[in-house]
Amino acid sequence: MTTPAQARERIMAAAYAKFSARGIRRVTMDDIARDIRMSKKTLYRHFVGKHDLVRQLALVGVGRRLEAARQALEAAPGPREGFAAGFFAIQRLSSEASPEFLGDIRADYPEIWEEVEAVRMRIVALFARCLAESAARGELRPGVVPEVAAGIMQAVVQHYMIPETFREAGLDPNAAVSTWFTMLSAGLFRDPPQLRLGGMDLPAS
């Protein structure tokens, strides 16, 4: 017998796939119910409407990245290693984030995007803490001010790491994360931490 949690997961998986493929505007709750052979009454028992479903999907996705980064940083032996571990955790999940889905939210659901952005800023704050702790240990290059570096990271997340960048320019989110990590780690740390992606160490030693 299907549990309420399993039913909810089934709805969310089907909705995310359909929203990503067709666009949020073109998909109705009727479409989702039909796809998973569920009555609308049952569907609305789990989500009060399309807005609620979209919001939950968006926040669950970005929340997973926040939690993955937090766990990686906490498990690392030090802030320098945590910086790399946090990026690796985000990189592993970046392929799951559909630029089409997030782009629709940014365009049509600004109030949901504000919530998503708030979680993204909490992720940046985790890396800012790593930089502050690394500075205290003398691990940053001379001339690197951790607060300035954290501010630059925040600006990149807000103005470059957004759905339009990946959707309109045809960029791979994984490539963006690995490029950004290489630039940051090589420029910030005296002894840059390594991030292993696809059998390759970044930054190249």
C-alpha positions as CSV (number, residue, x, y, z in Angstrom):
1,M,0.0,0.0,0.0
2,T,1.3,3.4,-0.9
3,T,2.0,5.7,2.0
4,P,1.2,9.5,1.9
5,A,4.9,10.2,1.7
6,Q,5.4,7.9,-1.2
7,A,2.4,9.4,-3.0
8,R,3.7,12.9,-2.4
9,E,7.1,11.9,-3.8
10,R,5.4,10.3,-6.9
11,I,3.5,13.5,-7.5
12,M,6.5,15.7,-7.2
13,A,8.7,13.5,-9.5
14,A,6.0,13.5,-12.2
15,A,5.3,17.2,-11.9
16,Y,9.0,18.2,-12.0
17,A,9.6,16.1,-15.1
18,K,6.6,17.6,-16.8
19,F,7.3,21.2,-15.8
20,S,10.9,20.9,-17.0
21,A,9.9,19.4,-20.3
22,R,6.9,21.6,-21.2
23,G,7.2,24.6,-19.0
24,I,5.2,25.3,-15.8
25,R,2.6,27.5,-17.6
26,R,1.6,24.7,-20.0
27,V,1.1,22.0,-17.4
28,T,-2.1,21.8,-15.3
29,M,-2.9,19.8,-12.2
30,D,-5.2,17.8,-14.5
31,D,-2.2,16.9,-16.6
32,I,-0.3,15.7,-13.6
33,A,-3.2,13.7,-12.2
34,R,-3.8,12.0,-15.5
35,D,-0.1,11.1,-16.0
36,I,0.1,9.3,-12.7
37,R,-3.4,7.9,-12.8
38,M,-4.5,9.7,-9.7
39,S,-7.7,11.5,-9.0
40,K,-7.7,15.2,-8.7
41,K,-9.2,14.9,-5.2
42,T,-6.3,12.8,-4.1
43,L,-3.8,15.1,-5.7
44,Y,-5.3,18.1,-4.0
45,R,-5.1,16.3,-0.7
46,H,-1.3,16.5,-1.0
47,F,-1.0,20.0,-2.6
48,V,-3.5,22.7,-2.2
49,G,-2.8,23.9,-5.8
50,K,-0.3,24.3,-8.5
51,H,1.4,27.2,-6.8
52,D,2.0,25.0,-3.7
53,L,3.3,22.2,-5.8
54,V,5.8,24.5,-7.6
55,R,6.9,26.1,-4.4
56,Q,7.6,22.7,-2.7
57,L,9.5,21.5,-5.7
58,A,11.7,24.6,-5.8
59,L,12.4,24.6,-2.1
60,V,13.1,20.9,-1.8
61,G,15.6,21.1,-4.7
62,V,17.6,24.1,-3.3
63,G,17.2,22.8,0.2
64,R,19.0,19.6,-0.8
65,R,21.9,21.6,-2.1
66,L,22.1,23.6,1.2
67,E,22.0,20.5,3.3
68,A,24.6,18.7,1.1
69,A,27.0,21.6,1.4
70,R,26.5,21.9,5.1
71,Q,27.2,18.2,5.7
72,A,30.3,18.3,3.5
73,L,31.7,21.4,5.3
74,E,31.0,19.9,8.7
75,A,32.7,16.6,7.8
76,A,35.8,18.2,6.3
77,P,39.0,18.3,8.5
78,G,39.3,22.1,8.0
79,P,37.8,25.1,6.3
80,R,40.1,24.9,3.3
81,E,39.1,21.3,2.7
82,G,35.5,22.2,3.5
83,F,35.5,24.8,0.7
84,A,36.3,22.1,-1.8
85,A,34.0,19.5,-0.3
86,G,31.1,22.0,-0.3
87,F,31.6,22.8,-4.0
88,F,31.8,19.0,-4.8
89,A,28.5,18.4,-2.9
90,I,26.8,21.2,-4.9
91,Q,28.3,20.0,-8.2
92,R,26.9,16.5,-7.7
93,L,23.4,18.0,-7.4
94,S,23.7,20.7,-10.1
95,S,22.7,18.4,-12.9
96,E,19.4,17.8,-11.2
97,A,18.5,21.5,-11.3
98,S,16.5,22.1,-14.5
99,P,17.3,25.6,-15.9
100,E,13.9,25.5,-17.6
101,F,12.1,24.9,-14.4
102,L,14.0,27.5,-12.4
103,G,13.8,30.0,-15.3
104,D,10.0,29.7,-15.2
105,I,9.9,30.2,-11.5
106,R,12.2,33.3,-11.8
107,A,9.9,34.7,-14.5
108,D,6.5,33.8,-13.3
109,Y,6.7,33.2,-9.6
110,P,8.9,36.0,-8.2
111,E,7.7,35.4,-4.6
112,I,8.9,31.7,-4.8
113,W,12.2,32.8,-6.4
114,E,12.7,35.1,-3.4
115,E,12.5,32.1,-1.2
116,V,14.9,30.1,-3.4
117,E,17.3,33.0,-3.4
118,A,17.3,33.3,0.3
119,V,18.3,29.6,0.6
120,R,21.0,30.2,-2.1
121,M,22.4,33.0,0.1
122,R,22.5,30.7,3.0
123,I,24.8,28.4,0.9
124,V,27.0,31.4,0.1
125,A,27.1,32.2,3.8
126,L,28.6,28.7,4.5
127,F,31.4,29.4,2.1
128,A,31.9,32.8,3.6
129,R,32.4,31.2,7.0
130,C,35.0,28.9,5.4
131,L,36.9,31.9,4.1
132,A,36.8,33.7,7.4
133,E,38.1,30.6,9.2
134,S,40.8,30.0,6.5
135,A,41.9,33.7,6.9
136,A,42.3,33.2,10.6
137,R,44.5,30.1,9.9
138,G,46.7,32.1,7.4
139,E,45.5,29.9,4.5
140,L,44.4,32.7,2.2
141,R,46.8,34.4,-0.2
142,P,48.2,37.8,0.9
143,G,45.8,40.6,-0.1
144,V,42.7,38.5,-0.1
145,V,40.1,40.0,2.2
146,P,37.5,37.3,3.1
147,E,34.6,39.6,3.3
148,V,35.3,41.0,-0.1
149,A,35.7,37.5,-1.6
150,A,32.4,36.5,0.0
151,G,30.7,39.5,-1.5
152,I,32.0,38.7,-4.9
153,M,30.7,35.1,-4.5
154,Q,27.3,36.4,-3.6
155,A,27.2,38.7,-6.6
156,V,28.2,35.8,-8.9
157,V,25.4,33.7,-7.5
158,Q,22.8,36.4,-7.8
159,H,23.7,37.7,-11.2
160,Y,25.5,34.9,-13.1
161,M,24.5,31.6,-11.6
162,I,20.9,32.1,-12.6
163,P,18.6,30.1,-15.0
164,E,19.0,32.6,-17.9
165,T,22.8,32.0,-18.0
166,F,22.4,28.3,-18.6
167,R,19.2,28.4,-20.6
168,E,20.1,31.2,-23.0
169,A,23.8,30.6,-23.3
170,G,23.5,26.9,-23.4
171,L,26.0,26.4,-20.6
172,D,26.3,23.3,-18.6
173,P,25.8,24.0,-14.8
174,N,28.5,21.4,-14.0
175,A,31.0,23.2,-16.2
176,A,30.1,26.5,-14.5
177,V,30.6,25.1,-11.0
178,S,34.0,23.5,-11.9
179,T,35.2,26.6,-13.7
180,W,34.2,28.8,-10.8
181,F,35.8,26.5,-8.2
182,T,39.1,26.5,-10.1
183,M,39.2,30.3,-10.4
184,L,38.3,30.8,-6.7
185,S,40.5,28.2,-5.2
186,A,43.6,29.1,-7.2
187,G,43.1,32.8,-6.4
188,L,42.1,32.5,-2.8
189,F,44.3,29.9,-1.2
190,R,48.1,29.7,-0.7
191,D,47.8,26.0,-1.2
192,P,44.6,25.5,-3.3
193,P,42.4,22.6,-2.2
194,Q,41.5,20.1,-4.9
195,L,38.1,19.1,-6.1
196,R,37.9,15.8,-8.0
197,L,35.4,15.9,-10.9
198,G,35.1,13.3,-13.6
199,G,38.5,11.8,-12.8
200,M,40.3,15.1,-13.0
201,D,41.7,17.1,-10.1
202,L,40.7,20.8,-10.0
203,P,42.6,23.0,-9.9
204,A,45.2,21.2,-12.0
205,S,48.3,20.6,-10.0
